[in-house]
Amino acid sequence: MRLKQNFLNSCWLLAFCALPATSLAGSEHQPKGASLPRIQLQGIKQDTNLADHALVILKVDESWSKGTGFQLLIDKDWMDNESGTMGDATLENFLYDTYSWNAMEETYLIYQGCDYFIPENATGQENSPVVHAGEQDSVYIECNGSYYQYAIFEMTDEAMGYNAPECPPGYYELYDYTNSYGGASYDGFEFNNGFVYLFTVLPDNVTRTATSVMGTPDLSVERVHLPSSSCALGMESVSATLRNSGKGDIYGFKASYSIDKGDAVEQFFQDTLHIGEEIQITFDSLADFSIPGHEYRVTVTAFLQETASVPESDLDNNENYAHTTNSEPLYLPYISDFTNEMYGDHYWSSWIADSYEDEWMLSQGEWSAQQDHVPLVSPCFYIEKGLYRFTYTYQAGIDVGVVQQGCSYGIQMGKAEDNPFEFDTLWFAEEEFTQSRYVTNSFVFEVEEDDHYAFAIQTFYLPTFYLQDIQIEKVDSYDLAVKELSLATPHRLPLRQLPESIPAAVELENLGSKDITYTLQFSANGQVLAQNVQDSLPALSNGTAETSLSGFPSIGIGDTMNLYVKGSINDSLDANIHNDTARSLFILSDTVMAYDRLDFDRSIVSAGAVGGDAPVWAGTVFNLARRDTLSSISLGLGYSTQKFNIGLAVYHWDAEKEIVGESLFDIEVERERESGLYTFPVPARSLDSGSYLFAFKQLGTQSANVLCDNMPGGFFYIFNSDTSVAQTQAGFLCLRANFGPAEIVAQRDAMLSGMEKPASRGIFTKTEEIVANVTNNGPQPLHNFQVLCIADKDSLYAVIDTLAPYAATTVSFIANLSAIGTHRLFFQTMLAEDENPANDTLTRTVECIEMPDPYFMDFEACQDFSQENFQSGWASIDRDNTGVCVIDEFMYPGWAEPCGFMAFNPYLTEPAMEAEGALPYDGQRYGASFSARGNVRNNDWLVSPKLQMPESGSHIEFYAKSLNDSYGLEVFNVLVSTTDLDPDSFAPVLEEVEAPADDWTHFTADLSAYDKQEIYIAIQCVSLNAFVFMIDNIKVGKPGETGTENHRVQVDFSLYPNPARDRIYFRCEENILSVDIYSLDGRLMYSDKQLNQPQGAISVANLPQGLYLVQVRTAEGTGVQKFVKR
C-alpha cells in the first residue's frame, strides 16, 4: 500500500497482518484518574480497499509497561439500521490490551484491544522513526530504545460476543480519553471510507518490554480448474486457486490432486501468500482423462509445510473438487430444447459451463448468462467438411421502463480440445434488444475439415441473454421454406366487405446450397385457387412473392376462410417437405372489422397497451371494398384508476404516401375504469370505398391504456396532423370499426353541433359576438341555406353558401348581451331538404356578469377548473411545471396535469365532493394548488393585476386552508412587486406560513409599506409533498374604500371607432370618473383615474392586436364594452 501524503515528509509503504486479540503478560488496566497515552493524528491517509477491516496504524515513541489500546465501533449508519440502542454511539479510546464489553451511559460500546507484533527480522534505520517496507515487503522497525507497533481491528462475531456481521469500512469517529472514567477530553476525527490513517501514541513515562505475537494463517482451496468436458480429452493440466484467508503470511505450502479418489499427486510450492491474497497454481504432473464416456472427479488438497511456525486456524477449507467428462462425440443433426424434457437428461446436461458454472444458469427451461466474457460450452461433435446451419431461440437485452438496453453476444466454434476462449466467432450481435420476447435466428457456417468440434456462446456487454433451444444441421442442396402467408385483409371483416381479390405476400427462404426455381399453389378451405406463382431464388437467400387471390368458395357470416400456400421446387426433390406450407385466415362477421386477435371471452394475458404520461394519437387503417355505414367504434381497454375522456376520430388515408388526410369526424367519449372491450356509438356515417384511418386520441397525461395484441407482423400508426410513424413491435391495435347495414343515413343533414362563443358566463357587451357550429352530417354537399339565431327576442340570420359532405363550419352573429343576468340563445338550421330535423336546433343559456372588482378575488367569475383568463384580472402561473397529485376517486378537467392555481369547483367533480373540508369558504369555487409530483416543491403563483394602494392602511386579507394534514400542512408566501411580474422583483411580506387543515383560517398581511404605490401582489404556494392548498375571498384594501357597498347600475356609453387602429373615443351623459382598458385575461392595459368629464379619447396604437374590454365608472355605476384593436 502506498501512502500518498504525510507531514513527516517521508513516503511510506506498509505491510500488515491481521492479528487475533491476545492478552499480554504483565498487562493491567490503567487506574482511574491516571495520565494516559494520547492518540494524535499525523495527517497521513491512504486510498485502499479496506474489505471488512478497519485498519489503524500506531507509532510508539517510548517503551511502556502498562497496556495501551483503543476501541473501534461499527459504522454509525449500520448501527442506526440494525440496533436502535447504538444509534448515537461513537468511537471511544479505552486503554485495555484485550477485548471485552463495557456499558457507558446506557450505550453498549464494543471494542478490541491492540495486538503487538514486532517481526523477528526487525532492523533499525537512522533518522526514520517510521514503520515501512523494503522491496521484498518485509517489515523494518527502528529499535533505538523505541518500539513501533501496528494493529488491525476487526469486529468479528467472536469479538462482539454475539451474532453480528464483521465491521465494514465506512464512517467512524475517534475520541481520545486522557482521563479514564474520570471525564473525557478528546480530539474528534472522522474515518472516511476507503482510507488508512496513521496515528502517534505519546505515552506518559511508562515502560514495557515488547512481546512478539504471530498471526495465524489459513490456506483455503477456492476453486479447481479443469479442461471443459470434451470428446478429445487426454493428458491434461490441473490447476487450482488458493487463498490466504487467515491473519498471518504463508511462506510456501504443499498441494496435491487425486482423480476419482485415487492416489494423490503431491507437489511443493515455494510461493508467498500474504494476508487476503489469492494465487493460481498448476501442477507439473498432467492428469489422464483419456477414457471415452467417463466422468472424472478431481480433488485438490493444500496445506502448510510441517515447518510452519504457526499452525493453520481452519482445516475445513483445505480441499475442493471439480468434474470434467471425456464425452462420446455427438453427430448432426442435433436438437437441444431446454424447454422440453422429452429430449432427456443427456440433452439438458450436455450444454455445461464446467469451470464457469456460476456464470451461466439453467432454470425454468432456459440458459441465462450471469456474467460477461464467460462461454457456455457445448458437448463435443464430430462434424464432417461442409455447410451447416445453426438455429437458436433466444431473448436478448432488457427493458427497464424508460431505457432499453441491448445485449452484445457471440456464437463461436473451435476444435474440441482447444480453449473455448480462443474459438472462432461464427455470429456476433451488437447490443441487440428483442423487445422482451423470444425470437429465432439462424446462420450458415462452413467446416473445412473433418474433426471433433465444440460451440460456445458468450455475452460481451450486459449479460441479459436467455437461450431456449439450439438446432445444428447440415445444409441440404435443395430445401425451400415457405415462412409466412400475409393477407391484406383484417382478421375479422363484414361479409359484404369481402373483396373480389385479396393481395397476398409469401415470405420464402431458400435454405439449400443450390439456386432453385419454384412454384407456389394456393387453396382456400380446401378448394384450389386458380392463381399460382413461379419464380427463382438464389441459394441461401430470402425472397417475397406477391400476388392477388380470388375465386374464394362461398361461406357465410361467422365462418372462417382458411388460406394455404404450398411451395415446391421445380425439377428437383425438396429434402425437407415439412417446411413448405404456410397458412393464414380471416373470419367473416356481420358488422365488425378488426385486425387484432384478442379474445375478450378469455383472460387477456399477453396484450400490450398504448398510452403514457403525454397526449398521443394512434390508429389503424381499414380499407372498404364498397360503401358502408359506420355505426360505432370499439376499443380494447386495460384497467385505469379513473374515468376520463379520450378522443375518437376517422380520417381519409393516403395509402401510397402513408399520410393522414381530411378529418371525417372527431368526438370525445368517456373511458371506463375496468378493462374490457367497450363499444362507443358514433354519428351514423356513410363511408365510400377507400382507405380510412380509425384513431383514438389520449387527450391528457392519464394513460389511455388501449390494448394491442403483440402479434408478430402486426402494426399500427402513431401520428399527428403532419406525420405518421408505423409501430411494428406491439402487434395490432385493438381498435375495431363496426358497420350497421340496416341503419338509414340521411343524404342531406345540416346539424347544429355546438356553440363556440360566448362563454357560458362572462362580461358581455352590446355588440357581443355569437358563434355557432354547423356540420354537414350527410354524404351530399349542401348549398345556400340560412341559420337562425334568436338572442333573447332578437332574430338574427346567417347564410352558408356551400358545405361539403361531413364538413363543418361556423356562423357568427352580433347581439346585445350587456344586461346583467341570463340570456337565452336559440339556433336553427333552415335547410328545406333536411332529412333529419332532430339535430337542426340548439339552445344555450349564458350569464352576463358585472366587471369583477380586481381588489376582490373569490373565483366566482372564473370558469370552472380554469387556470387562465381569470376575469378579475388575477393570473395563475405554474413555475414548477410538474404534473400534480390528484384527489383519488374524483375526476375533473386538468386531472394530474401540470397546473398553477385552479378555479376549483368541488360540486362539479365526478362524483361531486361532499366532504366539508373540500368545500369553498362560500360560493361555488376556490383557488386550489395541487402538490407537485416527484418530490418537487410547489412553485405556484396567484398574482394580482397592478393595484393602486390607498393613502394609508394598505393590507390584504384572505381565507386559506389545507385540504387535510395527511401529508403535512400546506405552506405559502405573500409577496409584493412594485415593478413587474418577474419573480425576482417580488419581496416577501409573509414567509413560510402554514395553512391549518381543520377549518378555513383568516389571514391578514400588512402592506402599509406600499401606501400610495401601484403594486402587484402574489400568493405563492411552496409546499413540499403535501396535498392541496386552498384559498378563497381574497380582499385588498383599495383607495376611497368606506367599508360599505353602494348599489351599482350599468352605465350606457358610446365607443368608437370599433375596430380601431390608433385612437378610440368614448362619450357618456354624465361625468366619467375613471376609464380602464383590460385584456381578455384580466390584465390592466390602461388606466385614467382622474378623468372627471363626460367624454375623452385614448391612444391604443401601442396595444397588440386583439380584443379588449373598456370599463368606465361614474357616480352611478360602471359600463363595459369590447373593442377590437387592429
N, C-alpha and C positions, 0 to 999 in steps of 0.2 A: 504494500500500500504506500502511496506517495503522498506526503503531506505538502500541501501547496503553499502554505504561508505560516511563519511563526515570528514572534517578536524577539527571538534569540538570534536571528539572522543565520540560522542553520537549516539545512534540508534534511528531513527525517525520512527514514524507511523502516517501518516497524514490522516485525514478525511476532505473532502472538499465539497463545494456546488458550483454549477454554478449560478451566481447572475446576475440579469439584470443591465444594466448601469443606474446609479442613480446620479442625481445632488445633491451634499451635501450642506446643508445650510451653508452659510458663505464662500464658496469656491470662489476663483477668480483666473484668470490667473496670472502666475508669470510675473512680469515686465521684459522687455528686459534688458539683461545685469546682472540680479541678480544672486547671487550664489545659485545653485540648488542642491538638493539631488543627490547623485551619487550612481548608482547601482554597486555592486561588487559581483562577483561570489564566492560562498563559497565552490564550489567543490563537491556538493552533487548531485547525479543524481540517478534516479530510473527507472528500467525496468517497463513498463506499456503499456497497450493498450490505447492510447490516444483517440481512436474513432475519432470524428470530432472536438475535442477540442485541444487547445494548452494551457497548464497549466503553470503558473508562480507563485511561492510562495515567498512572501516578509517577511522579518523580520525587524521591525522598532525599533531602539534603543531609540528614544526620541519622545515626542509628538510634533506636529507642527500645525500651523494654516492655512498654505497655501495648496492648492491642490497638490497632487502628483499622478503620474501615468506614464504609458509608453505605447508605441504603438507597435502592433504586426501585421506584414504584412503576406499576403498569401504566401504559398510555392513558392519559386522563380521559380522552374520548371513549376508549374501550370501557373504562370504569363507569362512565355515565350511562353506557348502553347496557352493561351486564350486571352492575352491582350498585344499587342506589346508595348503599352505605358508604361508598367510596367516591361519591360524586365530586367532592371538593378536595380530595387528598392531593398532596404534593410530595416531592422527593425530599426526604429528611436525611440528615447526616448523623448517624449514631456510631459511636466508637466501640464496635464489637468485632471480634475476629471470627465469629461463627454466625450462622443464620438462626433466627428464632422469631417468635411472634412478639408484638408489642401493641398494646392498646393505648391510644392517646386521644383525649377529647372525643371519645366515642367513635373514632375513626381508626379502622384496622390498617396498620402500616406494615407492609410485607417487605422484607429486605434480605439480602445475603451479604455476608461479610467478605473482606478481602481474602484472596488466596495468594500466597507468596511463592515466587518461583525465581530462583537465580540459576541460570544454566551452568553446568559444570565447566563449560569452556569459556566462562566469562573472563574478559581481559580488560585492562584499563586503557584509556585513551586520554592523552593530555588535552586540557582546555576544551573538553567536550563533555560536560556533565549531563549527557543525554543517553537514552536507550536508542540504539539504531542497529541496522543490519548491514552486513557487508554483501559482497557479490553473491555469496553462496547462501544467503538468507539465514546465516547463523547469527545469534544474538550476542552482542558485546555489551558489557556493563562495566563502567568505571568503578574501581574498587579502592579509591584513595580515602578510606575511612567513611565513605558514604555508601548507602545501599539503594538500589533502584528496583522497584517492583512494578509489575503491571498486573491487572486483573480483568477478567471478563465476567460480567454479572448476567446470569441467565435465570429468568423466573420460570423454573420448571415446576411440575406438579409436586415433586419431592420437596423442593424448597418452600413452596407455598403451604404445603401441609393439607391441601385439599384439591379436588379435581378442577383444574383450571388450565387454560392454554398457556404456552410459553409467552414471555414478554415480547411483544412485537416492537419493531422500530417505530418511532413516532415522536410525539410531543411529551417532553418531561421538563420538570423544573428542579434545580439543585439548590438546596439550602444547607448552610454550614453552621452546625451548632458549635459554639465556643464555650458553652456553659451547660453541661449535660444535666437535663431535668431541671435546671435552675433558670430557665428562660433562654430564649433563642435570640442571638444576633446573627444575621445571616446575609449572604450575598445571593440575590436572585439571578438565575441563569436558565435560559431555555435551551433544551436539547432539540435541535431541528432534525427532521427526518433525513437519514442518509449521510450523516457526518460523524466523524470520530473526533473526540476532544481530548486535549492534554491538560492536566491539572498538576499543580505542585502542592505537596504537603509540607508545611513548616512546623515540625514538632517543637515542643517547649522543653528542651533539655532532658529528653527521655532517651534511654538506650535500650537496645535489644540485639541479641545475636540472631543473625539471619538463619532461617530454616528453609531447606530446599524441598519442594513438593513437586512430583512429576505428574503430568496429566495422563489420563487413561485413554489409550487408543481403542478404536473399534473398526475392524476391517469387514466390509459387507460386500457381497456379490449382488450387484444391482440388476444385471441383465446378461443373458447368454446369447451370443451371436452365432448363428449357423447359416449356411447357404440355404436359399429358398428351395422348397420342395421341387423336385425336377426328376425327369426320367434319365438325366445324364450325370448323376452324381457318381463320384468315385472317391479318390483320396482328397479330402477337403480340409480347410483350416477351421479351427475352433477358436473363438475369441470370447472375451467377457469384459464387462465394465465393472470395475471395483471402485469403492468409495471409502474414504476415511470419515466415518460418522462419529468418531469419538472426540476426546479433548486433549489428545497428545499426538505428536507426529509419529509416523511409521517409517522406519528405515529398513526396507527390504521385507519380503514375505515369500511364502511358498504357495503354489496353486496347483490344482490337478483337475483332470477331467476323466469321466468314465462314460462308456457307451452301454446303454441298457443294463446298468448296474454291474458292469464287468470290472475288470482290473483298471485301477486308476493309473493315469499317466501324469507323473509329477514333474514340476519344473520350478526352480528358484528364480526369483526376480529381485534385482537389486534397486528397484525404483524407490524414491522417497515420496511418501504421501503426506502432505501437510493437512491440517485440520480442514475438513469440508471439501477437499479436493477429490476429483474422480480421475481414473486412468483406464484406458482400454488396453488389455493385454492380448497377445496372440501366442498360442502355444507353438513351439517349434515342431512338435510331432503332429503329423497330419492324421485325421480320423478317416476310417474306412467306412464309406456309406454306399458300397457298390452292389448290395443285394437288391435286385429289382423287386418292387412291390412291398418293400419293408419300411415301416415307420420307426425311426430311431429316436430314442430319448437320450440326451446328453446332459450330464450333471457336472457342474463346475463347483469346486470347493477351494476356498482360500483361507489362510490362517497365518498368524505371525510366526516368525522364526523362534526357535526354542531359546535363543539367546536374548530375546527382547527383555529389557529391564522392567517393563511394566506389563502385566498380562492384560488381555482384552476384557472389556467390560460387558460384552454381549456376544455370545457364541451361537445365537439362534439365527443370525443373518449371514452366516459364512458360506451358504450353499444356495444354488439356484439351478434351474434346468430349462431346456427348450426342446422342441421337436422339429424334425425335418423328415421328409419321406422321399425315398427313391421310387417314384411312382411308375406304373406301367404307362406307356405313351397312349394318348387318345388319338382317334382318327376322325377326319372330317367326312360328312357334315357333323357339326357339333351344335347342340342347343342346350343352354342352361337358363331355365326360367326360375328365378328366385322366388316368384310368387306362387309357384305351382309345385306341390310336393309329389306329384305323380312321377317326377323325374328321379326321385330317390335321393338318399343322403349323399351318394357319390357326387351328384351334380351340385349339391349345396356346399359340400365341403371342399370341392376341388379348387374353388377360387379363394385362396387363402393369402393372408398377408405375412405369414411366417413371423419373422422377427419384428414386423411392424404391426402386430395385431391390434395395438391400441389406436392406430391411426385410421383404420377402416372398421366399420361396424356393420354386421349383418343382423337386421332386425325387421320384423314385420314384412318380409318378402322383398327387401331391397338392401343393397350395399350402400352405405353412406360414408363419404370422406369426412374424417375428423381433423385432418391436418394437411397442409400443402406439402408438395415435393416428396411424398411417400407413395411408392407404387403399390397398387393392388395387382397381384401377380396370378396369372392363370396356371392351370396344370400344364403339363408337357404334351405337345402334339407332334406326331410325325406327319410332315407335310411335304408333298412332292412338288417339283417345279411346276409353276403355272399361275393363272389368275384366280384370285379368291375375293369373296365379298364378306365384309364384316358388318353385321347389322345389330343394333342395340337400341333398347328403350330406356330413356333416362329423363331426369329433370335437372336443370342447371339454373343457378342464380337464386336470388331471394328478393322478395318484395317486402319492404319494411314500412309500407304505408305511403310515406312521402317519397322515398327514394327506392329505386330498383337497381340492384347490384348484380352484375353478371359474373359468371364463374369461368375462368380460363382453365382448360384441361387438355390433355393429350392422350392418345392411344398409341402405344409403342409395341414393337416386336423385336425379338432377338433370339439368338441361339439359346437353347435351354440351359446350357452350362454358363452363360455369360451373366454378368452383374445386371440386374434389371434397371439400375440407374443409368446404364450405358446402352440401352436398347435404342433402335432407330425409331423415329416418330413416323407413324403412318397417317395420323389425323390430328390436327390441332384446331381448337376453337378458342377464340379470344373473347373473354368477358361475355359469354353467352347467357342470355336470360330467356327461359322458355315459358314465361308468363304463368309461372306457378302451376304448370301442368306437365304431364309426361308426354314426350314426343319420341318418334322413331327416326333414326338416321342410319345411313349405310354408306359405305365407300368400298372401292375396289383396290386391292393391293397385289403386287406381284412377288412370287417367291422364285428366286433364281436358281436354287439347287435343293435337292432332296436332303432333308435333315430334320433334327428334333428342334422345335421352336416353342417359345412361350410368348404370351402377350402381357402387357401391363397397362394400367390406367393410372394417371397421376393428375392431380389438380395443382395449378401453379399460382392461382390468385383466388382467394375467397373459397374455401373448401365447402361449397354448398352444391354438391353433386350427388345424385341418387340414381342408382343403377338397378333396373328391374330384370332385364333379360339380355342374353347375348346369343347370336347365331353366326356361325362361321361356316361357309360352304364354298365349294368350287364354282367358278363362273362357267355356265354351260355355253355352248356355241350358239344355241338358239333358245331364247326364252323371252316371250312378250308378256309383260304385265299390264293389265288394264287396272289403273289405280282408282279412278273415280269417274262417275257419270253425273254431270251437273246440268240441271234444267233451269231455264229462265222462266220459272213459274213459282208462285208461292206454294208453301206446304199445304195450305188449305185455300180453296177458291170456289166461288159460286159456280154451279154447273153452267149457268148461262155465260160466264166469263171464260169458259174453256176455249182457247183459240183454236183455229183450224190447224195451225202448225206451232210447234214449240221449239225454240232454239235450244240446242244441246251441245255440250262440250265434253269431250272424253280426254282425261289425262292418262297418258301412256308412258311406259318406260321399257326400253329395250335392255333387258338385263343380260343379254348374251354378248358374246365376243365377236359376233358376225353382224354385218349390215343385213337388214331384212326389208321385205315388202309385206304388208299386212292387209287384212280385210276386217271391217267391223260390221256386225249384224245386230239389228235392234229388234226387240219384241216388246209388246205391251199386253199384260195379263194373259200371257201365253200365245198371243197372236203375233206372228212375224210381220214386221212392218216392211214396207217396200224399200225404205231407204237403207243403203249401206255405204260404207266409206272404204276406199282403197288408197294407200299411201305408203311411203317408205320411211324408215327410221334408222339412223346410223347406230353402230354398236355402242353399248354403254351410254346411251343418251336418253333424254326425256323429250316428249312432244305432246301437242294438243291437237286433237281432231275436232273440227266444228261442223255441225250440220243442223238441219231443221227436221223435226219429226212430225208426221201427220198420219192420217188414216187410223186413228185410235178406235178400238172397239167401243160399242155403246155401253155406258154404265149410268147409274142413277145417283141421286143425292144420297150421301152417306157412304158411297162406295170408294174404294181405293184403286188408283191407277198405278200398277207396278210396271216399271220400265226397266228392261235389261239390255246390256250391250255385251257381246261376246267377241273377243278378238282371236284371230288365227293368223299364222304365218304362212304366206304363200310359198308353195314348192319346198317346204322343209317341215320337219317334225319338231313341234314345240316340246322341249324337255320337261316343262312344268305346266301341266294343264289345270292346276289348282289356283292360278292367279290371273286367269284370262277373262274373268267376268266381273262386272260391276252393276250395281242396282241403284235406282232412285225411285221415289214415289211421291204422289200428292193425293190429297183427299178432296173429294167434291162435296161441297156444302150447299146449303140453300142461300145463306146470307154472308158468311164470314170469309174474308180474305186475310191470310196471315202467313208469315214466313216462319215464326218461331215454333219450336217443338214442345213448349211447356205444356204439361198436363195438370190442370188445377184440380182434377178429381183425385190426384195423388199428391203425396208430400213432395214439395219442391226442395230438393237438397243441393242441386248443382247449378242453380241460377246465379248469374251475376246481377249487377244493378248499375244504373246510370244516375248520376246526381252528385252533388258536392256542396261546398260552402259558398258557391258563387253561381249566379244565373247561368243556365246552359240550355241550348236548343238542340234537340236530337230528333231524327226522323227516319222513316222507311219509305222507299219508293215502291208504289204499286202501279202496274200497267193494266189499264182497262181495255179489253178487246172490243167492247161495244158500250154504248151509253148505258148508265145505270144510276140509280137513286141512292145517294148516301144518306143513311138514317142515324147512325151512331158510330162512335169510336170506342174501342175497348183498350184498357191498359192493364198489364200485369204489374201490381204494386207490392213492394215489400213493406214491412212494418214501419210506422212512423209514430213518434211520440205525440204529434199534434195534427189536427186538421188544418189545412191551408189551401190556398188556391194555386192551381197550375194552369197553364195555357194549352189549348188545343188549336191546331191550325192546319190548313190544307193549302198547298201551293202548286202551281204549274211547275213542271220539272223538265229541264233541258237535258235529256239523257246523253246526248253526244258530248256536251261541254261539262256535264255534271254540275250545273249551277241552278240556284233557286230562281224561279220565275215569279209571276204575279200572284199575290195572295188571293185565295178564294174566300176564306173567312178565317177569323181569329177570335176565339172566345176564351173565357175563363170558367173553370169548373172547380168544385171543391174536392180536394183529395181526402179520402178517408184515412183513418189511422191503421186499421187492420190490414194485413196482407191478403192478396187475392186478386181475382180478375174482375175489374169493375168496368161497366159499360156506361158511357156518357152520351145521352141523346144530343144531337146537333140539329140545327135547322135543316129540314129536308132539302137536299141539294142535288140537282140533276147534273151528272158529270159526263161529258162526251168521252169517247175513246181517246186514249193517250196516256201520258205518264204524269203522275202526281206524287208529290212529297207530302206524306202524312206525318205530322210532327207534334211533339209535346214541348212545352217550354217551362223550365224551372224559373220562377219569377224572382225569387229572393235567395237568401242564404240557407234556407231549410232544404235539405236534400230531397229531390223528387222521388228518388229510390224506385225508378221504373226498372223492371226486371229485364234481363236478356238471357238467352238460353245456353251460352258458352259453346255452341255447336261449331266444330271446325268448318271453315269455309263461310261461316256467316259474317254479315257485315251490316252496318247502318251508318248514318251520316251525322256528324256534329257540324252545325252550320250557324251562320248569321245571315244578315241581309246581303252580304257581299261574297262570302266564301263558304265552301263546304269541304269537309275532310272525311274520307271514309275511315271507319273504325273496324278493324278486321280481327281484333284479338278477343272479343267478348261474345261472338256469335250474333244471332238475330235479336233485334229489339222486340219485346212483347208489346207491340202496338198493332192492333187489328182494326181493319175497316169493315164495317157492317153495312150491307146494302139491302134496302127494303123494296122489292119489286112491286108490291101491291099499293104502295103509297103514291098518291097523285101529287105531282109537283106543279105548282102554278107556273104558267109560262110567263105571265106578266104580273109582277107583285112589287109595288112600291111600299116599302116598310119604313116606319119611323123607328129607328134603332136606338135613339138616345138624345140627350141634350148636353152640350159641352159648356155653354155659358147661359146665365151667370151661375155662380156657386149657389148652393142651397141657402147660404146665409152670408151676408156681407153688407158693404156700403154701396148702395146703388144710386144712380142719378136719373135726371130727366131724360137723358139720351143713352140709356143703358143698352149695350149690345146683347142680343139673344141669339144663340147659335144652336141649331138642331141638326141631328144626323139622319140622313136618309139613305137607304140601301135598296138597290135593285135585287130582290131576292128570287129572281127568275132567270131563265136562260135566254130571254129575248130582250133586246135594247128597249128602253123607254124614252119617249120624246115629248117635249113641250107640255109639261103638267105643272100645276101650282101646288104650293104648300101653304096652308093657312096657319097663322099663329094668333090666338086671342089672348092678349095680355090684359088681365082684369076684364075690361069691357071693350077694349080697342081691338079691332080686327086688322091684321097685317098680312100681307101676301108676299111670297117669293116665287120665282119661276125657275124651273130646271129645264134646260133645253134638251140635253141628251144624257142618259145614264146607261152605261154599258152593262151587260149581264153580270150580275153578282158584284158590281162595283158599288162603292159608297161615296157620298159627297156630303157637304154641309150647306145649310142655308142660313142667312143672317137676317135679323130684324132689329129695329131700334124702337124702344118703348120707354115710357116714363115709369120708372120703378123707384122714384125717390121718396115716396111716402113711407114713413116708418111703419113697419108691420109686415104682414104676409101679402103675397101677390100670387094669383093663380095664373098659370100658363098652360094653354091648351094648343096642341098641334094636330094637324090632319093633312095627309096627302090627298090630292084631288085628281087622281088618275081614273078616267072614265072606264077604261077596260081592265081595271084592277080585279084579279081573280081571287084575292084573299083579303077581304076588308077587315079581318080580325086584327091585323097589325098596322092599320092605317092611322091610328090615333095614339096620342101620348099626352099625359097630363103631369105637370110638375107644380109644386108649391115652393116658393122661395121667400126668404125673410130679409127685409131691409132693416139694418140697424143703424143707430146713430154712430158717428165717428167716435171711437173709444177715446177716452182721456188717457194720454200717454203717461200721466202721473199715477194711473191706477191700472194694475195688470192682474186680472183674475182668470185669464184664459177662456172666458166665456165667449169672446168674439172670435176665437180661433176655430178652425176646422178640427173635427175630432181626429186625434192621433197625428196631427200635422207637426212638422218640425221646422216649418218655414212660413213666410208670409203672415206672421202674427200681426193682426190688423191694428194693434195698439202701438205699433212701432218698435216693440221689443223684438230681439232676434235671438235665435238659438244657434250656438256654434259648438261643433264637436271637434275638439282639438286632440283627443286621444285616437280618434278614427279607428276604433276597435269594436268588433262585434260584442254585443252585450248579453248579459244573463237575462233569463226570461222568467215569467211567473208561471210555474207549472200548471197545466190543465186549463189555461186560458189562452185564447188566440185573439190577436188584434193586429192591425196593419203595422208593418215595420218590425214584427216579431223577430228578435235575435239579430237584427241588422244594426250596423253602427249608427248611432244617433247621439245628439246632444240632449237638450231638453225637449220633451214631447208634451203636447197638449193632450193629456191622458183622460179619457172618459171611461171610468170603470163600469158604467151602466151599459156600454155598448160592446164590451168584450164578449167572446164566445166561449163558455157561457158568461153571463153577467156576474161581476164580482159582488158578493153580498156581505163580505166581512167588513165590519165597521172601520177597521184600521186602514182599509184601502179606499175609503170614500173621501170626496173633497171636503174642505173646510165648510164651504157652501157652494151652491150651484151644481154644475154638471162636470166640470173639468178642473184639473190642477196641472201644474208643471211637474214632470217626472224625469229624473235622470237615473238610468239603469246602470248597474255595476258592469264595468268593462271585464271581458273575459281574459284569461291567460295571465293572471297575477299582474295586471296592468292597473295603475292608479287612474281613476277618473280624471278627466280634464274637460268637463262640460261647462259651457258658459251660457248664461242668460243675461243679455246686455240690453240696456235701455236705449232709446234714441237720445239725442242730445237734449238735455233738460235744463231750463233756467232755474236756478235756485233762488229762494226768497231772500229778502234782505237779512233775515236772522232766523235762527231756529231750524236750519235745514236738517232733514232727517229722512230715513227710510224705515218702514216697518212692514212686517210680513208674518205669515204663519208657515211653519215648516215642521216636518216630522220624518222619521224613518219608517218604512213600511213595517219592519219588525227588527228585532235585535238578534236574530238567529246567527248572523254572520258579523255582528258588531254594528255599532251605530254609524249613521252617515255623518260625513264631515264636510263642511262648506266654508267658503270665504266670502266676504263682501269687499269689493274693490271699487275704486274711482279713477277715471281718467279725465284730465282737463283738455286733452289734445285730440286723440283719435282712438280707433278701436284696436290698435296694436297691443298685444298682451303685455309687452314691455312698458307700455305707457300707463298701466294701471298700478295704483298704490293700494295696499290693503287698508281696510278700515276695521274689519273683524277678521281674525285668522283662526283656522283650525277649530271651528265651532262644531260641537256635536249636536245632532238633532235627536231629541228623545223619540222613542217608539210608542209610548203608551197613549199619547194624545197629541193633537195639534198644539204647538207651543208658539207664543207670540214673541218675536224678536224685534228689537229696535237698534238701529245704528245711527250714531250722531254724525251728521255731515256739516256741522256748523263751520268747520274749517273751510268749506267751499261756499259760504254765503255769497250771494250776488253773482256767482260764476255759472257758466254753462258747462255741464259735466255729463259724462257717461257713467252709468252705474252698472256693475256686473255682480251677479251671484254665480260663484264658481263652485261646482261640486268636485271635491278632491278625495272622495272615499277610496279605500283600497279593499277589494274583495268583500264589500258589504252587499247591499241588495238594491233598494230603490229609495232615492231621495225625493221627497215630495214638498212642493212649495205652492202657496196659494195666497190670494188677496194681498198683492204687493202694492203698497201705497207710499208715494214720495211726496213730501211737503212741497207745495208749489206757491209761487208768488200770488199775493192777494187772497189766499185761502182764508175763509172766515169760519170754517167748520160747519157751515150749513149749505145745503144744496138747493138751488133755485130751480123752479120748473123751466125747462128749456123748450123752445119751439123751433121748428125748422124754418130757416130764413131762405127766402127766394131771392136769387141774384142772377144776373146775366153774365156770361163769359164768352169772349170772342177774341180773335177767330179760333176756330176749333175744327180741324187741326191747326197748329201754329208752328212757325219756324223760329221767329226772333222774339216777339213780344206777345203777351196776352193782356187783354183789358177786361175789367170787371166793374159792375155798377150795381148799387143796391139802393132802395128807397130810404134807408136810414144809415147813420154813420157806421162804418166798418171799423171795429176796434183793432182787429188783427187779421192777417191773412197768412196761411201756411200752405206749402206745397209738399205732398208726400209721394214717395214711390209706392208701388203696389205692395212691396214687402214691408212697408211701415217706416221707411227711413225719411227723416225730415230733410228736404232738399232746399227749402227756402222758408224764411220766417220774417214777418214785419209786425212787431207788437205795438208800434207807435203810430199807426196809420190815422185813425180818428177822422175819417172823411168817407163820403158815400161812394167814391169811385177811385180807380187807380190803375196803374199799369206795372207789369213785371217783365223784366228781360228773362227769357228762357233759352237764349241762344247757346248757353254752355251746358244745358241739360242733355244727357244722352237721349237718343230716340227711344220712344216708348210711351206707355200710358201712365198718367199721373192723376192724383186727387188734389183739388184745390178746396181748401176749407176756409170759410170766412166766419168771423164771430162778431156779433153785435150785442147790444144790451139785452136783446130779446131771445137770442139763441144762436144756433150755428146753421150753416148751409154748406153742402158738399156737392161738387161737380167734378166729372172726369174730363181730361183733355188729352189729346194726342200730340206729342212733340215729334215733328218730322225733321 
